[in-house]
Amino acid sequence: MPRLNSIIPLVGSLLLSRGGRRLAGRHAGKLALATLALEVWRNRRQKAGQTQDQTTSEPRPRPRSRWSGRSPR
């Protein structure tokens, strides 16, 4: 949630104006979804950066080949 702190002043200033309150009321659900999507995206990007650091020291295992039930030609 600390990243949300950068959005709070923006939302606060938006709510101070009359048009901002109208816009926020009309699009509250969209604003909430956009904020949630931003947090999810940032968390995934941060986790991806952490796993890249780990994979440089250990090679990734090869994906298993799956048997389709058909005999190879």
C-alpha positions as a Markdown table, in Angstrom:
| # | Residue | x | y | z |
|---|---|---|---|---|
| 1 | Met | 0.0 | 0.0 | 0.0 |
| 2 | Pro | 2.9 | 2.5 | 0.2 |
| 3 | Arg | 2.7 | 3.0 | -3.5 |
| 4 | Leu | -0.9 | 4.1 | -3.1 |
| 5 | Asn | 0.5 | 7.1 | -1.2 |
| 6 | Ser | 1.5 | 8.7 | -4.4 |
| 7 | Ile | -2.0 | 8.6 | -5.7 |
| 8 | Ile | -3.7 | 9.9 | -2.6 |
| 9 | Pro | -2.7 | 13.6 | -3.2 |
| 10 | Leu | -4.0 | 13.4 | -6.7 |
| 11 | Val | -7.3 | 12.0 | -5.7 |
| 12 | Gly | -7.6 | 14.6 | -2.8 |
| 13 | Ser | -7.0 | 17.5 | -5.2 |
| 14 | Leu | -9.5 | 16.0 | -7.6 |
| 15 | Leu | -12.2 | 15.9 | -4.9 |
| 16 | Leu | -11.6 | 19.5 | -3.9 |
| 17 | Ser | -13.0 | 20.8 | -7.1 |
| 18 | Arg | -16.7 | 20.7 | -8.0 |
| 19 | Gly | -16.1 | 19.1 | -11.4 |
| 20 | Gly | -13.7 | 16.6 | -9.8 |
| 21 | Arg | -16.3 | 15.5 | -7.3 |
| 22 | Arg | -18.8 | 15.0 | -10.1 |
| 23 | Leu | -16.2 | 13.1 | -12.2 |
| 24 | Ala | -15.2 | 10.9 | -9.2 |
| 25 | Gly | -18.8 | 10.1 | -8.3 |
| 26 | Arg | -19.6 | 9.1 | -11.9 |
| 27 | His | -16.6 | 7.0 | -12.4 |
| 28 | Ala | -15.8 | 5.7 | -8.9 |
| 29 | Gly | -15.9 | 2.1 | -9.9 |
| 30 | Lys | -13.6 | 2.6 | -12.8 |
| 31 | Leu | -11.2 | 4.6 | -10.7 |
| 32 | Ala | -11.2 | 1.8 | -8.1 |
| 33 | Leu | -10.6 | -0.9 | -10.7 |
| 34 | Ala | -7.8 | 1.2 | -12.4 |
| 35 | Thr | -6.1 | 1.7 | -9.0 |
| 36 | Leu | -6.3 | -2.0 | -8.3 |
| 37 | Ala | -5.0 | -2.9 | -11.7 |
| 38 | Leu | -2.1 | -0.6 | -11.2 |
| 39 | Glu | -1.2 | -2.2 | -7.9 |
| 40 | Val | -1.4 | -5.7 | -9.3 |
| 41 | Trp | 0.8 | -4.7 | -12.3 |
| 42 | Arg | 3.4 | -3.2 | -10.0 |
| 43 | Asn | 3.4 | -6.2 | -7.7 |
| 44 | Arg | 3.8 | -8.6 | -10.6 |
| 45 | Arg | 6.6 | -6.5 | -12.1 |
| 46 | Gln | 8.4 | -6.4 | -8.8 |
| 47 | Lys | 8.0 | -10.1 | -8.3 |
| 48 | Ala | 9.3 | -10.7 | -11.9 |
| 49 | Gly | 12.4 | -8.7 | -11.1 |
| 50 | Gln | 13.0 | -10.8 | -8.0 |
| 51 | Thr | 12.7 | -14.1 | -9.8 |
| 52 | Gln | 15.1 | -12.9 | -12.5 |
| 53 | Asp | 17.8 | -12.4 | -9.9 |
| 54 | Gln | 17.2 | -15.9 | -8.6 |
| 55 | Thr | 17.2 | -17.5 | -12.0 |
| 56 | Thr | 20.6 | -16.1 | -13.0 |
| 57 | Ser | 22.2 | -18.3 | -10.3 |
| 58 | Glu | 20.2 | -21.4 | -11.1 |
| 59 | Pro | 19.3 | -22.6 | -14.6 |
| 60 | Arg | 15.6 | -23.1 | -15.2 |
| 61 | Pro | 14.4 | -26.7 | -15.5 |
| 62 | Arg | 13.3 | -27.7 | -19.0 |
| 63 | Pro | 9.5 | -28.1 | -19.5 |
| 64 | Arg | 8.4 | -31.7 | -19.7 |
| 65 | Ser | 7.4 | -33.0 | -23.0 |
| 66 | Arg | 3.8 | -34.3 | -22.9 |
| 67 | Trp | 2.7 | -37.5 | -24.4 |
| 68 | Ser | -0.2 | -36.9 | -26.8 |
| 69 | Gly | -1.2 | -40.6 | -27.0 |
| 70 | Arg | 0.0 | -40.9 | -30.6 |
| 71 | Ser | 3.0 | -42.9 | -31.5 |
| 72 | Pro | 5.9 | -40.8 | -33.0 |
| 73 | Arg | 6.5 | -41.3 | -36.7 |
